[in-house]
Amino acid sequence: MRRRRSRPTGGVIAFAVLVVTSLVLFTFFVRGDGTGPLHTIQLGAAEVLRPVRGFVGTVSQPVSSAADRVGAAFERGEEEELRRELGEYREQAASAASLSEENERLRSLLESQETGYEYSPVASVVSPVGERFTDRVVIDLGADDGVAPDQPVVVGNNTLVGRITETVTANTAEVMLITDRNFAAGTQIVSPEDQGPAEETTAVAEETTVAGEEEATEGPGSPAGGLFRPNLEGSLEMEYVEADAAVEEGDFVVTSGRAGELELLFPAGLLVGTVASVDSRDVDQYKRVVVEPAEPQPADVQEVQVIVGW
């Protein structure tokens, strides 16, 4: 038997009918006011499929939430790791800066040593002394290192910051700072023109002291010497500076070393500070000389040296 061939004319006609039908349905749907049969079918289908959509949403929500939590966990973990690394970098930078500052302080101490003095090794301040009305610290050197009571304690450029008290053990010693109420030192005024290396300053201080002894009876113009110590208000002053002594703001205050035939506690030429202000009245026998310490915060120093011989 011969197979019947399908004619292409029928397929074309069927396709044309489907296209026309689609256009008609689309036209009715667009022009409808929401109450037509097509809209009714659409709403019905939506109501039928709503439980399916709800089920799909319920099933997919834990998966989506889990994915969000995993992503957030990864982000938090990365953020914590970055924060930890940043903290380590900051600690390393702070440690490097601290070591640099310490090296600079130690270099300053060692470079400022003078041949006329015998120094102890560099000492570290280990703790403050918490007594009332005192300003003292403890260092980690003692009698085994040649440290003894009344020796001067200095920082860079032979700046006086205190003296050793009677409290000395084999490996520790107590330092009375220059801001302590019981501290005192014989001092001399040196003009900036005369200030130089420690040997020159020492020589100037000694010459000035001798000149003061010889010229004390000659009247005005006698050198300015006096007693350095804190007053009751806590400021630092030079007392017993003669009213006719030549003193100006900015002059240096150094240890005098001697007073007449008497050798004082400290060697001559240690820098104490500068003259901050001078107050003089005709009725006063002495000038009021306020001193700004060369080391602004003696209690904050971390490394010092003790002059054990001179």
C-alpha positions as CSV (number, residue, x, y, z in Angstrom):
1,M,0.0,0.0,0.0
2,R,1.1,3.5,-0.7
3,R,1.7,5.8,2.3
4,R,-0.5,8.9,2.2
5,R,1.5,12.0,2.1
6,S,0.5,14.9,4.4
7,R,-0.1,18.0,2.7
8,P,1.7,21.1,3.9
9,T,-1.5,23.2,3.3
10,G,-3.2,21.7,6.5
11,G,-0.2,22.6,8.7
12,V,-0.1,26.1,7.5
13,I,-3.8,26.5,8.1
14,A,-3.5,25.1,11.6
15,F,-0.6,27.5,12.4
16,A,-2.6,30.5,11.1
17,V,-5.6,29.5,13.3
18,L,-3.4,29.3,16.4
19,V,-1.9,32.7,15.7
20,V,-5.3,34.3,15.2
21,T,-6.6,32.7,18.4
22,S,-3.6,33.9,20.4
23,L,-4.1,37.5,19.2
24,V,-7.8,37.4,20.0
25,L,-7.1,36.1,23.5
26,F,-4.4,38.7,24.1
27,T,-6.7,41.5,22.9
28,F,-9.4,40.4,25.3
29,F,-6.9,40.1,28.2
30,V,-5.4,43.6,27.6
31,R,-8.8,45.3,27.0
32,G,-10.5,43.5,29.9
33,D,-11.5,45.4,33.0
34,G,-10.3,42.6,35.4
35,T,-13.7,40.8,35.4
36,G,-13.5,38.9,32.2
37,P,-13.2,35.1,31.9
38,L,-9.5,35.3,31.2
39,H,-8.8,37.2,34.4
40,T,-10.9,34.7,36.3
41,I,-8.9,31.9,34.9
42,Q,-5.7,33.7,35.8
43,L,-6.8,34.4,39.4
44,G,-8.0,30.8,39.8
45,A,-4.6,29.5,38.6
46,A,-2.9,31.9,41.0
47,E,-5.0,30.6,43.9
48,V,-4.3,27.0,42.9
49,L,-0.5,27.6,42.7
50,R,-0.3,29.8,45.9
51,P,0.3,26.8,48.2
52,V,2.9,25.5,45.8
53,R,4.7,28.9,45.9
54,G,4.5,29.0,49.7
55,F,5.9,25.4,50.0
56,V,8.7,26.3,47.6
57,G,9.5,29.5,49.6
58,T,9.4,27.6,52.9
59,V,11.7,24.9,51.6
60,S,14.1,27.4,50.0
61,Q,14.2,29.9,52.9
62,P,16.4,27.8,55.2
63,V,18.8,27.2,52.3
64,S,18.9,30.9,51.6
65,S,19.4,31.7,55.3
66,A,22.1,29.1,55.7
67,A,23.9,30.6,52.6
68,D,23.6,34.0,54.1
69,R,25.0,32.8,57.5
70,V,27.9,31.0,55.8
71,G,28.7,34.2,53.8
72,A,28.5,36.3,56.9
73,A,30.7,33.9,58.8
74,F,33.3,34.0,56.1
75,E,33.1,37.8,56.2
76,R,33.4,37.9,60.0
77,G,36.3,35.5,59.9
78,E,38.1,37.5,57.3
79,E,37.4,40.7,59.3
80,E,38.7,39.2,62.5
81,E,41.8,37.9,60.8
82,L,42.5,41.4,59.4
83,R,41.9,42.9,62.8
84,R,44.3,40.4,64.4
85,E,47.0,41.1,61.8
86,L,46.5,44.9,62.2
87,G,46.9,44.5,66.0
88,E,50.2,42.5,65.5
89,Y,51.5,45.2,63.1
90,R,50.7,47.9,65.7
91,E,52.4,46.0,68.5
92,Q,55.5,45.5,66.4
93,A,55.5,49.2,65.4
94,A,55.1,50.2,69.1
95,S,57.9,47.8,70.1
96,A,60.2,49.1,67.5
97,A,59.5,52.7,68.4
98,S,60.1,51.9,72.1
99,L,63.4,50.2,71.3
100,S,64.4,53.2,69.2
101,E,63.6,55.6,72.0
102,E,65.5,53.5,74.5
103,N,68.5,53.2,72.3
104,E,68.5,57.0,71.8
105,R,68.3,57.6,75.6
106,L,71.1,55.1,76.3
107,R,73.3,56.7,73.5
108,S,72.7,60.1,75.0
109,L,73.8,58.9,78.4
110,L,76.9,57.2,77.1
111,E,77.9,60.1,74.8
112,S,77.5,62.7,77.6
113,Q,80.0,61.0,79.9
114,E,83.0,63.3,80.8
115,T,86.5,62.3,81.7
116,G,86.3,64.2,85.0
117,Y,83.6,61.9,86.4
118,E,83.4,58.2,87.2
119,Y,80.0,56.7,86.2
120,S,78.1,53.7,87.2
121,P,76.6,51.4,84.6
122,V,73.3,52.6,83.2
123,A,70.5,52.0,85.7
124,S,66.8,51.5,85.1
125,V,64.1,53.0,87.2
126,V,62.1,50.1,88.5
127,S,59.5,51.7,90.7
128,P,58.4,55.0,92.4
129,V,58.5,55.3,96.2
130,G,54.9,55.9,97.3
131,E,55.5,57.9,100.4
132,R,53.5,61.0,101.2
133,F,55.2,64.4,100.5
134,T,58.1,62.7,98.8
135,D,59.3,62.4,95.2
136,R,61.6,59.4,94.9
137,V,62.2,56.4,92.7
138,V,64.1,53.1,93.0
139,I,66.9,52.1,90.6
140,D,68.3,48.6,89.9
141,L,71.8,49.4,90.9
142,G,73.2,49.3,94.5
143,A,76.3,48.9,96.6
144,D,77.7,46.1,94.5
145,D,77.9,48.6,91.6
146,G,79.7,51.3,93.6
147,V,76.5,53.2,94.5
148,A,76.6,55.0,97.8
149,P,74.5,57.6,99.6
150,D,74.6,61.3,98.5
151,Q,76.0,60.5,95.0
152,P,74.4,62.6,92.2
153,V,72.1,61.0,89.7
154,V,72.1,62.3,86.2
155,V,70.6,61.9,82.7
156,G,72.0,63.0,79.3
157,N,74.3,65.9,79.1
158,N,75.1,65.6,82.9
159,T,71.7,66.9,83.9
160,L,71.1,66.5,87.6
161,V,67.8,64.7,88.5
162,G,68.5,63.7,92.0
163,R,70.8,62.1,94.6
164,I,71.1,58.7,96.3
165,T,69.5,58.5,99.7
166,E,70.6,56.4,102.7
167,T,68.4,53.5,101.4
168,V,70.9,51.4,99.5
169,T,71.0,47.6,99.2
170,A,73.3,45.4,97.3
171,N,71.4,45.7,94.0
172,T,69.0,48.6,94.5
173,A,69.1,52.2,95.6
174,E,66.6,55.0,96.3
175,V,66.9,58.3,94.4
176,M,65.6,61.6,95.9
177,L,64.6,63.6,92.9
178,I,65.3,67.3,92.6
179,T,61.5,68.0,93.0
180,D,61.5,66.3,96.4
181,R,60.9,68.8,99.3
182,N,64.0,67.6,101.1
183,F,66.3,68.1,98.1
184,A,68.9,70.9,98.2
185,A,72.0,71.7,96.2
186,G,74.5,74.5,96.2
187,T,74.2,76.2,92.8
188,Q,75.7,78.9,90.7
189,I,74.4,81.1,87.8
190,V,76.3,80.8,84.5
191,S,75.4,83.0,81.6
192,P,74.8,81.2,78.2
193,E,78.0,82.8,76.8
194,D,80.0,80.8,79.3
195,Q,78.1,77.5,78.9
196,G,80.1,74.9,77.0
197,P,81.2,71.3,77.5
198,A,81.0,69.9,81.1
199,E,84.7,70.6,81.8
200,E,84.3,74.2,80.7
201,T,81.1,74.6,82.7
202,T,82.8,73.1,85.8
203,A,85.8,75.4,85.4
204,V,83.5,78.4,85.0
205,A,81.5,77.4,88.1
206,E,84.7,76.9,90.2
207,E,86.2,80.2,89.0
208,T,83.0,82.1,89.7
209,T,82.8,80.6,93.2
210,V,86.4,81.7,94.0
211,A,85.8,85.1,92.4
212,G,82.7,85.5,94.5
213,E,84.7,84.8,97.7
214,E,87.3,87.4,96.7
215,E,84.9,90.1,95.5
216,A,82.1,89.6,98.0
217,T,83.3,92.7,100.0
218,E,83.6,94.8,96.9
219,G,79.9,95.7,96.5
220,P,77.7,95.4,93.5
221,G,78.4,92.9,90.7
222,S,79.2,89.9,92.8
223,P,78.5,86.5,91.2
224,A,75.1,84.9,91.7
225,G,75.3,81.8,93.9
226,G,72.6,80.3,96.1
227,L,70.8,77.3,97.4
228,F,68.6,75.4,95.0
229,R,65.6,73.6,96.4
230,P,61.8,73.3,96.0
231,N,59.6,75.7,98.0
232,L,56.5,74.8,99.9
233,E,54.3,75.5,96.8
234,G,56.3,73.0,94.8
235,S,58.1,75.4,92.4
236,L,61.9,75.3,92.2
237,E,63.9,78.2,93.4
238,M,67.4,79.5,94.1
239,E,67.5,81.0,97.6
240,Y,70.0,83.5,99.1
241,V,70.9,85.1,95.8
242,E,72.3,88.5,96.6
243,A,70.1,91.4,95.5
244,D,72.9,93.0,93.5
245,A,73.9,89.8,91.7
246,A,73.6,89.8,87.9
247,V,70.9,87.3,87.0
248,E,68.8,87.2,83.9
249,E,66.1,85.0,82.5
250,G,67.6,82.2,80.4
251,D,70.8,82.0,82.5
252,F,71.9,78.5,83.4
253,V,71.8,77.1,86.9
254,V,74.6,74.6,87.6
255,T,76.0,73.0,90.7
256,S,78.8,75.1,92.3
257,G,80.8,72.3,93.8
258,R,82.3,74.5,96.6
259,A,81.2,77.3,99.0
260,G,84.3,78.9,100.3
261,E,86.5,76.3,101.9
262,L,83.6,73.9,102.1
263,E,83.3,71.2,99.4
264,L,79.6,70.7,98.7
265,L,77.7,67.5,98.1
266,F,77.8,67.5,94.2
267,P,80.7,68.2,91.8
268,A,80.7,71.6,90.0
269,G,79.1,72.0,86.6
270,L,76.1,69.6,86.7
271,L,73.2,71.3,84.9
272,V,70.1,71.8,87.0
273,G,68.0,74.1,84.9
274,T,67.6,77.7,83.6
275,V,66.4,80.9,85.2
276,A,62.6,81.2,84.5
277,S,62.1,84.5,86.3
278,V,63.8,87.0,88.6
279,D,62.0,89.0,91.2
280,S,63.9,91.8,93.0
281,R,62.7,94.6,95.3
282,D,64.8,97.3,96.9
283,V,63.7,96.3,100.4
284,D,64.7,92.7,99.9
285,Q,68.2,91.4,100.8
286,Y,67.9,88.6,98.2
287,K,66.5,88.0,94.8
288,R,63.7,85.5,94.2
289,V,64.9,83.3,91.4
290,V,62.5,80.7,89.9
291,V,64.3,77.8,88.2
292,E,62.9,75.7,85.3
293,P,64.5,72.3,85.6
294,A,66.5,71.0,82.6
295,E,64.7,67.7,82.9
296,P,61.0,68.8,83.0
297,Q,59.6,65.6,84.4
298,P,62.3,63.9,86.6
299,A,59.8,61.4,87.9
300,D,59.3,60.1,84.3
301,V,62.9,59.3,83.5
302,Q,63.5,55.6,82.7
303,E,67.3,55.3,82.6
304,V,69.9,57.2,84.7
305,Q,73.5,57.1,85.7
306,V,75.1,57.6,89.1
307,I,78.3,59.6,89.3
308,V,80.2,57.5,91.8
309,G,83.5,59.5,91.7
310,W,84.9,62.9,90.6
